[in-house]
Amino acid sequence: MSGEPIVTIVGNLASDPELKFQPSGKAVANFTVVQTNRVKKGDTWEDGDPTWFRCAAWEGLAENIAESLSKGTRVIVQGAMYTRAYETKEGEKRTSLELRVEAIGPELRWASAQVTRTSGGGSGTRPAGSSAPKSDDPWASDGAASATQDDAPPF
């Protein structure tokens, strides 16, 4: 991300993320986040007009999103806004404003989450359903004693 406006959106997934693979093998997850602001009218709160945000995530992040999130999940999404030009079936040229996702997670005010660390640092080369070997993963919870300070990663 260089030069694009960085934004953070809190909203709900409008549908399940759609995972596709480019001819090069690179994964991309497309999804829509809907945000509805509450408006106070007199003594009551009402839903305002919804705003829809098209989002795209790439590689390992895309795969993790498709495996972890589903329609209705309240999420916090951060990324860069960019424009994408496309052509309709009728041949009309259009432009849309989309969010290139750099970070996403469930909004924990309304849900709980079980975090599972993956191997490969999100390279997109991890086979579906695999995870880091327990012996290499200091965050793995297999019922054994907690990791000590000496076992902690250097960050």
PyMOL commands that place a pseudoatom at each C-alpha (Angstrom):
pseudoatom trace, name=CA, resn=MET, resi=1, chain=A, elem=C, hetatm=0, pos=[0.000, 0.000, 0.000]
pseudoatom trace, name=CA, resn=SER, resi=2, chain=A, elem=C, hetatm=0, pos=[1.553, 3.194, -1.073]
pseudoatom trace, name=CA, resn=GLY, resi=3, chain=A, elem=C, hetatm=0, pos=[-0.360, 6.407, -1.506]
pseudoatom trace, name=CA, resn=GLU, resi=4, chain=A, elem=C, hetatm=0, pos=[-3.893, 4.992, -1.322]
pseudoatom trace, name=CA, resn=PRO, resi=5, chain=A, elem=C, hetatm=0, pos=[-6.163, 6.163, 1.496]
pseudoatom trace, name=CA, resn=ILE, resi=6, chain=A, elem=C, hetatm=0, pos=[-6.119, 3.646, 4.366]
pseudoatom trace, name=CA, resn=VAL, resi=7, chain=A, elem=C, hetatm=0, pos=[-9.540, 2.987, 5.854]
pseudoatom trace, name=CA, resn=THR, resi=8, chain=A, elem=C, hetatm=0, pos=[-11.031, 0.864, 8.606]
pseudoatom trace, name=CA, resn=ILE, resi=9, chain=A, elem=C, hetatm=0, pos=[-14.566, -0.444, 8.239]
pseudoatom trace, name=CA, resn=VAL, resi=10, chain=A, elem=C, hetatm=0, pos=[-16.712, -2.161, 10.865]
pseudoatom trace, name=CA, resn=GLY, resi=11, chain=A, elem=C, hetatm=0, pos=[-19.716, -3.988, 9.484]
pseudoatom trace, name=CA, resn=ASN, resi=12, chain=A, elem=C, hetatm=0, pos=[-21.261, -7.336, 8.622]
pseudoatom trace, name=CA, resn=LEU, resi=13, chain=A, elem=C, hetatm=0, pos=[-20.417, -9.710, 5.783]
pseudoatom trace, name=CA, resn=ALA, resi=14, chain=A, elem=C, hetatm=0, pos=[-23.300, -9.498, 3.312]
pseudoatom trace, name=CA, resn=SER, resi=15, chain=A, elem=C, hetatm=0, pos=[-22.605, -13.019, 1.993]
pseudoatom trace, name=CA, resn=ASP, resi=16, chain=A, elem=C, hetatm=0, pos=[-20.050, -15.780, 2.321]
pseudoatom trace, name=CA, resn=PRO, resi=17, chain=A, elem=C, hetatm=0, pos=[-16.632, -14.785, 0.927]
pseudoatom trace, name=CA, resn=GLU, resi=18, chain=A, elem=C, hetatm=0, pos=[-16.081, -16.072, -2.619]
pseudoatom trace, name=CA, resn=LEU, resi=19, chain=A, elem=C, hetatm=0, pos=[-12.675, -17.734, -3.044]
pseudoatom trace, name=CA, resn=LYS, resi=20, chain=A, elem=C, hetatm=0, pos=[-11.235, -17.986, -6.561]
pseudoatom trace, name=CA, resn=PHE, resi=21, chain=A, elem=C, hetatm=0, pos=[-7.821, -18.808, -7.958]
pseudoatom trace, name=CA, resn=GLN, resi=22, chain=A, elem=C, hetatm=0, pos=[-6.073, -16.853, -10.700]
pseudoatom trace, name=CA, resn=PRO, resi=23, chain=A, elem=C, hetatm=0, pos=[-4.440, -18.789, -13.589]
pseudoatom trace, name=CA, resn=SER, resi=24, chain=A, elem=C, hetatm=0, pos=[-1.127, -18.231, -11.767]
pseudoatom trace, name=CA, resn=GLY, resi=25, chain=A, elem=C, hetatm=0, pos=[-2.536, -20.073, -8.734]
pseudoatom trace, name=CA, resn=LYS, resi=26, chain=A, elem=C, hetatm=0, pos=[-2.840, -16.926, -6.603]
pseudoatom trace, name=CA, resn=ALA, resi=27, chain=A, elem=C, hetatm=0, pos=[-5.925, -16.996, -4.355]
pseudoatom trace, name=CA, resn=VAL, resi=28, chain=A, elem=C, hetatm=0, pos=[-8.361, -14.058, -4.154]
pseudoatom trace, name=CA, resn=ALA, resi=29, chain=A, elem=C, hetatm=0, pos=[-11.368, -13.738, -1.849]
pseudoatom trace, name=CA, resn=ASN, resi=30, chain=A, elem=C, hetatm=0, pos=[-14.083, -11.269, -2.804]
pseudoatom trace, name=CA, resn=PHE, resi=31, chain=A, elem=C, hetatm=0, pos=[-16.752, -10.224, -0.333]
pseudoatom trace, name=CA, resn=THR, resi=32, chain=A, elem=C, hetatm=0, pos=[-19.009, -7.329, 0.612]
pseudoatom trace, name=CA, resn=VAL, resi=33, chain=A, elem=C, hetatm=0, pos=[-19.184, -5.619, 4.005]
pseudoatom trace, name=CA, resn=VAL, resi=34, chain=A, elem=C, hetatm=0, pos=[-22.348, -3.690, 4.811]
pseudoatom trace, name=CA, resn=GLN, resi=35, chain=A, elem=C, hetatm=0, pos=[-22.331, -0.909, 7.371]
pseudoatom trace, name=CA, resn=THR, resi=36, chain=A, elem=C, hetatm=0, pos=[-25.550, 0.576, 8.705]
pseudoatom trace, name=CA, resn=ASN, resi=37, chain=A, elem=C, hetatm=0, pos=[-25.279, 3.650, 10.873]
pseudoatom trace, name=CA, resn=ARG, resi=38, chain=A, elem=C, hetatm=0, pos=[-27.760, 4.201, 13.691]
pseudoatom trace, name=CA, resn=VAL, resi=39, chain=A, elem=C, hetatm=0, pos=[-29.616, 7.512, 13.642]
pseudoatom trace, name=CA, resn=LYS, resi=40, chain=A, elem=C, hetatm=0, pos=[-31.314, 9.035, 16.680]
pseudoatom trace, name=CA, resn=LYS, resi=41, chain=A, elem=C, hetatm=0, pos=[-34.831, 10.295, 15.911]
pseudoatom trace, name=CA, resn=GLY, resi=42, chain=A, elem=C, hetatm=0, pos=[-36.402, 11.798, 18.987]
pseudoatom trace, name=CA, resn=ASP, resi=43, chain=A, elem=C, hetatm=0, pos=[-36.052, 9.313, 21.821]
pseudoatom trace, name=CA, resn=THR, resi=44, chain=A, elem=C, hetatm=0, pos=[-35.411, 6.274, 19.637]
pseudoatom trace, name=CA, resn=TRP, resi=45, chain=A, elem=C, hetatm=0, pos=[-32.599, 4.930, 17.470]
pseudoatom trace, name=CA, resn=GLU, resi=46, chain=A, elem=C, hetatm=0, pos=[-33.298, 3.776, 13.920]
pseudoatom trace, name=CA, resn=ASP, resi=47, chain=A, elem=C, hetatm=0, pos=[-31.178, 2.128, 11.249]
pseudoatom trace, name=CA, resn=GLY, resi=48, chain=A, elem=C, hetatm=0, pos=[-29.917, 4.574, 8.641]
pseudoatom trace, name=CA, resn=ASP, resi=49, chain=A, elem=C, hetatm=0, pos=[-29.197, 3.777, 5.005]
pseudoatom trace, name=CA, resn=PRO, resi=50, chain=A, elem=C, hetatm=0, pos=[-26.702, 0.939, 4.506]
pseudoatom trace, name=CA, resn=THR, resi=51, chain=A, elem=C, hetatm=0, pos=[-23.334, 1.494, 2.834]
pseudoatom trace, name=CA, resn=TRP, resi=52, chain=A, elem=C, hetatm=0, pos=[-21.902, -1.429, 0.864]
pseudoatom trace, name=CA, resn=PHE, resi=53, chain=A, elem=C, hetatm=0, pos=[-18.139, -1.955, 0.526]
pseudoatom trace, name=CA, resn=ARG, resi=54, chain=A, elem=C, hetatm=0, pos=[-16.698, -4.386, -2.049]
pseudoatom trace, name=CA, resn=CYS, resi=55, chain=A, elem=C, hetatm=0, pos=[-13.527, -5.984, -0.690]
pseudoatom trace, name=CA, resn=ALA, resi=56, chain=A, elem=C, hetatm=0, pos=[-10.755, -8.167, -2.124]
pseudoatom trace, name=CA, resn=ALA, resi=57, chain=A, elem=C, hetatm=0, pos=[-8.064, -10.075, -0.230]
pseudoatom trace, name=CA, resn=TRP, resi=58, chain=A, elem=C, hetatm=0, pos=[-5.200, -12.019, -1.763]
pseudoatom trace, name=CA, resn=GLU, resi=59, chain=A, elem=C, hetatm=0, pos=[-3.110, -15.153, -1.218]
pseudoatom trace, name=CA, resn=GLY, resi=60, chain=A, elem=C, hetatm=0, pos=[-2.992, -16.685, 2.285]
pseudoatom trace, name=CA, resn=LEU, resi=61, chain=A, elem=C, hetatm=0, pos=[-5.231, -13.981, 3.744]
pseudoatom trace, name=CA, resn=ALA, resi=62, chain=A, elem=C, hetatm=0, pos=[-7.864, -14.807, 1.109]
pseudoatom trace, name=CA, resn=GLU, resi=63, chain=A, elem=C, hetatm=0, pos=[-7.764, -18.498, 2.000]
pseudoatom trace, name=CA, resn=ASN, resi=64, chain=A, elem=C, hetatm=0, pos=[-7.998, -17.792, 5.741]
pseudoatom trace, name=CA, resn=ILE, resi=65, chain=A, elem=C, hetatm=0, pos=[-10.980, -15.471, 5.193]
pseudoatom trace, name=CA, resn=ALA, resi=66, chain=A, elem=C, hetatm=0, pos=[-12.818, -18.098, 3.132]
pseudoatom trace, name=CA, resn=GLU, resi=67, chain=A, elem=C, hetatm=0, pos=[-12.167, -20.765, 5.789]
pseudoatom trace, name=CA, resn=SER, resi=68, chain=A, elem=C, hetatm=0, pos=[-12.962, -18.593, 8.816]
pseudoatom trace, name=CA, resn=LEU, resi=69, chain=A, elem=C, hetatm=0, pos=[-15.698, -16.054, 8.039]
pseudoatom trace, name=CA, resn=SER, resi=70, chain=A, elem=C, hetatm=0, pos=[-19.271, -16.392, 6.812]
pseudoatom trace, name=CA, resn=LYS, resi=71, chain=A, elem=C, hetatm=0, pos=[-22.349, -14.342, 6.000]
pseudoatom trace, name=CA, resn=GLY, resi=72, chain=A, elem=C, hetatm=0, pos=[-23.495, -12.160, 8.896]
pseudoatom trace, name=CA, resn=THR, resi=73, chain=A, elem=C, hetatm=0, pos=[-20.170, -12.169, 10.753]
pseudoatom trace, name=CA, resn=ARG, resi=74, chain=A, elem=C, hetatm=0, pos=[-19.403, -8.750, 12.194]
pseudoatom trace, name=CA, resn=VAL, resi=75, chain=A, elem=C, hetatm=0, pos=[-15.865, -7.830, 11.098]
pseudoatom trace, name=CA, resn=ILE, resi=76, chain=A, elem=C, hetatm=0, pos=[-13.264, -5.098, 11.346]
pseudoatom trace, name=CA, resn=VAL, resi=77, chain=A, elem=C, hetatm=0, pos=[-11.540, -4.627, 7.987]
pseudoatom trace, name=CA, resn=GLN, resi=78, chain=A, elem=C, hetatm=0, pos=[-8.531, -2.439, 7.203]
pseudoatom trace, name=CA, resn=GLY, resi=79, chain=A, elem=C, hetatm=0, pos=[-7.031, -1.745, 3.825]
pseudoatom trace, name=CA, resn=ALA, resi=80, chain=A, elem=C, hetatm=0, pos=[-6.498, 0.650, 0.953]
pseudoatom trace, name=CA, resn=MET, resi=81, chain=A, elem=C, hetatm=0, pos=[-9.240, 2.105, -1.231]
pseudoatom trace, name=CA, resn=TYR, resi=82, chain=A, elem=C, hetatm=0, pos=[-8.655, 1.868, -4.970]
pseudoatom trace, name=CA, resn=THR, resi=83, chain=A, elem=C, hetatm=0, pos=[-10.621, 2.119, -8.187]
pseudoatom trace, name=CA, resn=ARG, resi=84, chain=A, elem=C, hetatm=0, pos=[-11.167, -0.800, -10.524]
pseudoatom trace, name=CA, resn=ALA, resi=85, chain=A, elem=C, hetatm=0, pos=[-12.253, -0.341, -14.124]
pseudoatom trace, name=CA, resn=TYR, resi=86, chain=A, elem=C, hetatm=0, pos=[-14.383, -3.007, -15.780]
pseudoatom trace, name=CA, resn=GLU, resi=87, chain=A, elem=C, hetatm=0, pos=[-16.741, -3.515, -18.676]
pseudoatom trace, name=CA, resn=THR, resi=88, chain=A, elem=C, hetatm=0, pos=[-20.344, -4.737, -18.359]
pseudoatom trace, name=CA, resn=LYS, resi=89, chain=A, elem=C, hetatm=0, pos=[-21.866, -7.501, -20.472]
pseudoatom trace, name=CA, resn=GLU, resi=90, chain=A, elem=C, hetatm=0, pos=[-23.425, -4.754, -22.584]
pseudoatom trace, name=CA, resn=GLY, resi=91, chain=A, elem=C, hetatm=0, pos=[-19.986, -3.229, -23.257]
pseudoatom trace, name=CA, resn=GLU, resi=92, chain=A, elem=C, hetatm=0, pos=[-20.393, -0.198, -20.964]
pseudoatom trace, name=CA, resn=LYS, resi=93, chain=A, elem=C, hetatm=0, pos=[-17.230, 0.948, -19.186]
pseudoatom trace, name=CA, resn=ARG, resi=94, chain=A, elem=C, hetatm=0, pos=[-17.641, 1.339, -15.430]
pseudoatom trace, name=CA, resn=THR, resi=95, chain=A, elem=C, hetatm=0, pos=[-15.467, 2.092, -12.427]
pseudoatom trace, name=CA, resn=SER, resi=96, chain=A, elem=C, hetatm=0, pos=[-15.986, 0.863, -8.879]
pseudoatom trace, name=CA, resn=LEU, resi=97, chain=A, elem=C, hetatm=0, pos=[-14.386, 1.845, -5.601]
pseudoatom trace, name=CA, resn=GLU, resi=98, chain=A, elem=C, hetatm=0, pos=[-13.085, -1.198, -3.718]
pseudoatom trace, name=CA, resn=LEU, resi=99, chain=A, elem=C, hetatm=0, pos=[-11.087, -2.011, -0.610]
pseudoatom trace, name=CA, resn=ARG, resi=100, chain=A, elem=C, hetatm=0, pos=[-7.851, -4.026, -0.956]
pseudoatom trace, name=CA, resn=VAL, resi=101, chain=A, elem=C, hetatm=0, pos=[-7.853, -5.856, 2.390]
pseudoatom trace, name=CA, resn=GLU, resi=102, chain=A, elem=C, hetatm=0, pos=[-4.660, -5.913, 4.441]
pseudoatom trace, name=CA, resn=ALA, resi=103, chain=A, elem=C, hetatm=0, pos=[-6.164, -7.007, 7.775]
pseudoatom trace, name=CA, resn=ILE, resi=104, chain=A, elem=C, hetatm=0, pos=[-9.500, -8.433, 8.906]
pseudoatom trace, name=CA, resn=GLY, resi=105, chain=A, elem=C, hetatm=0, pos=[-10.920, -10.069, 11.993]
pseudoatom trace, name=CA, resn=PRO, resi=106, chain=A, elem=C, hetatm=0, pos=[-14.159, -10.720, 13.824]
pseudoatom trace, name=CA, resn=GLU, resi=107, chain=A, elem=C, hetatm=0, pos=[-15.536, -7.872, 15.937]
pseudoatom trace, name=CA, resn=LEU, resi=108, chain=A, elem=C, hetatm=0, pos=[-15.275, -9.446, 19.392]
pseudoatom trace, name=CA, resn=ARG, resi=109, chain=A, elem=C, hetatm=0, pos=[-17.855, -7.217, 21.050]
pseudoatom trace, name=CA, resn=TRP, resi=110, chain=A, elem=C, hetatm=0, pos=[-20.542, -9.429, 19.479]
pseudoatom trace, name=CA, resn=ALA, resi=111, chain=A, elem=C, hetatm=0, pos=[-18.749, -12.779, 19.142]
pseudoatom trace, name=CA, resn=SER, resi=112, chain=A, elem=C, hetatm=0, pos=[-15.890, -14.904, 20.383]
pseudoatom trace, name=CA, resn=ALA, resi=113, chain=A, elem=C, hetatm=0, pos=[-13.169, -16.456, 18.249]
pseudoatom trace, name=CA, resn=GLN, resi=114, chain=A, elem=C, hetatm=0, pos=[-10.807, -19.409, 18.455]
pseudoatom trace, name=CA, resn=VAL, resi=115, chain=A, elem=C, hetatm=0, pos=[-7.496, -18.422, 16.873]
pseudoatom trace, name=CA, resn=THR, resi=116, chain=A, elem=C, hetatm=0, pos=[-5.440, -21.089, 15.119]
pseudoatom trace, name=CA, resn=ARG, resi=117, chain=A, elem=C, hetatm=0, pos=[-2.044, -20.042, 13.884]
pseudoatom trace, name=CA, resn=THR, resi=118, chain=A, elem=C, hetatm=0, pos=[-1.094, -21.206, 10.375]
pseudoatom trace, name=CA, resn=SER, resi=119, chain=A, elem=C, hetatm=0, pos=[2.313, -21.984, 8.942]
pseudoatom trace, name=CA, resn=GLY, resi=120, chain=A, elem=C, hetatm=0, pos=[3.927, -20.204, 6.011]
pseudoatom trace, name=CA, resn=GLY, resi=121, chain=A, elem=C, hetatm=0, pos=[3.104, -16.639, 7.044]
pseudoatom trace, name=CA, resn=GLY, resi=122, chain=A, elem=C, hetatm=0, pos=[0.177, -16.402, 4.630]
pseudoatom trace, name=CA, resn=SER, resi=123, chain=A, elem=C, hetatm=0, pos=[2.130, -17.356, 1.527]
pseudoatom trace, name=CA, resn=GLY, resi=124, chain=A, elem=C, hetatm=0, pos=[-0.888, -19.031, -0.035]
pseudoatom trace, name=CA, resn=THR, resi=125, chain=A, elem=C, hetatm=0, pos=[1.073, -22.267, -0.511]
pseudoatom trace, name=CA, resn=ARG, resi=126, chain=A, elem=C, hetatm=0, pos=[-0.416, -24.075, 2.469]
pseudoatom trace, name=CA, resn=PRO, resi=127, chain=A, elem=C, hetatm=0, pos=[-2.540, -27.111, 1.557]
pseudoatom trace, name=CA, resn=ALA, resi=128, chain=A, elem=C, hetatm=0, pos=[-6.197, -26.690, 2.531]
pseudoatom trace, name=CA, resn=GLY, resi=129, chain=A, elem=C, hetatm=0, pos=[-6.931, -27.907, 6.029]
pseudoatom trace, name=CA, resn=SER, resi=130, chain=A, elem=C, hetatm=0, pos=[-3.308, -28.095, 7.144]
pseudoatom trace, name=CA, resn=SER, resi=131, chain=A, elem=C, hetatm=0, pos=[-1.810, -26.204, 10.040]
pseudoatom trace, name=CA, resn=ALA, resi=132, chain=A, elem=C, hetatm=0, pos=[1.594, -25.707, 11.590]
pseudoatom trace, name=CA, resn=PRO, resi=133, chain=A, elem=C, hetatm=0, pos=[3.152, -28.741, 13.252]
pseudoatom trace, name=CA, resn=LYS, resi=134, chain=A, elem=C, hetatm=0, pos=[2.622, -28.545, 17.002]
pseudoatom trace, name=CA, resn=SER, resi=135, chain=A, elem=C, hetatm=0, pos=[6.332, -28.821, 17.711]
pseudoatom trace, name=CA, resn=ASP, resi=136, chain=A, elem=C, hetatm=0, pos=[7.050, -25.685, 15.622]
pseudoatom trace, name=CA, resn=ASP, resi=137, chain=A, elem=C, hetatm=0, pos=[4.086, -23.639, 16.858]
pseudoatom trace, name=CA, resn=PRO, resi=138, chain=A, elem=C, hetatm=0, pos=[4.613, -21.918, 20.223]
pseudoatom trace, name=CA, resn=TRP, resi=139, chain=A, elem=C, hetatm=0, pos=[0.957, -20.773, 20.171]
pseudoatom trace, name=CA, resn=ALA, resi=140, chain=A, elem=C, hetatm=0, pos=[-0.527, -24.244, 19.702]
pseudoatom trace, name=CA, resn=SER, resi=141, chain=A, elem=C, hetatm=0, pos=[-2.752, -25.430, 22.508]
pseudoatom trace, name=CA, resn=ASP, resi=142, chain=A, elem=C, hetatm=0, pos=[-2.533, -29.175, 22.934]
pseudoatom trace, name=CA, resn=GLY, resi=143, chain=A, elem=C, hetatm=0, pos=[-3.216, -29.262, 26.661]
pseudoatom trace, name=CA, resn=ALA, resi=144, chain=A, elem=C, hetatm=0, pos=[0.492, -29.102, 27.515]
pseudoatom trace, name=CA, resn=ALA, resi=145, chain=A, elem=C, hetatm=0, pos=[1.959, -26.466, 29.807]
pseudoatom trace, name=CA, resn=SER, resi=146, chain=A, elem=C, hetatm=0, pos=[2.069, -22.915, 28.504]
pseudoatom trace, name=CA, resn=ALA, resi=147, chain=A, elem=C, hetatm=0, pos=[5.150, -21.714, 26.614]
pseudoatom trace, name=CA, resn=THR, resi=148, chain=A, elem=C, hetatm=0, pos=[7.803, -20.045, 28.714]
pseudoatom trace, name=CA, resn=GLN, resi=149, chain=A, elem=C, hetatm=0, pos=[9.436, -16.682, 27.996]
pseudoatom trace, name=CA, resn=ASP, resi=150, chain=A, elem=C, hetatm=0, pos=[12.357, -18.558, 26.379]
pseudoatom trace, name=CA, resn=ASP, resi=151, chain=A, elem=C, hetatm=0, pos=[9.925, -20.236, 23.957]
pseudoatom trace, name=CA, resn=ALA, resi=152, chain=A, elem=C, hetatm=0, pos=[8.264, -16.965, 22.862]
pseudoatom trace, name=CA, resn=PRO, resi=153, chain=A, elem=C, hetatm=0, pos=[8.868, -15.713, 19.317]
pseudoatom trace, name=CA, resn=PRO, resi=154, chain=A, elem=C, hetatm=0, pos=[11.238, -12.709, 19.083]
pseudoatom trace, name=CA, resn=PHE, resi=155, chain=A, elem=C, hetatm=0, pos=[8.711, -9.915, 18.425]
for i in range(1, 155): cmd.bond("trace and resi %d" % i, "trace and resi %d" % (i + 1))
show_as sticks, trace
zoom trace
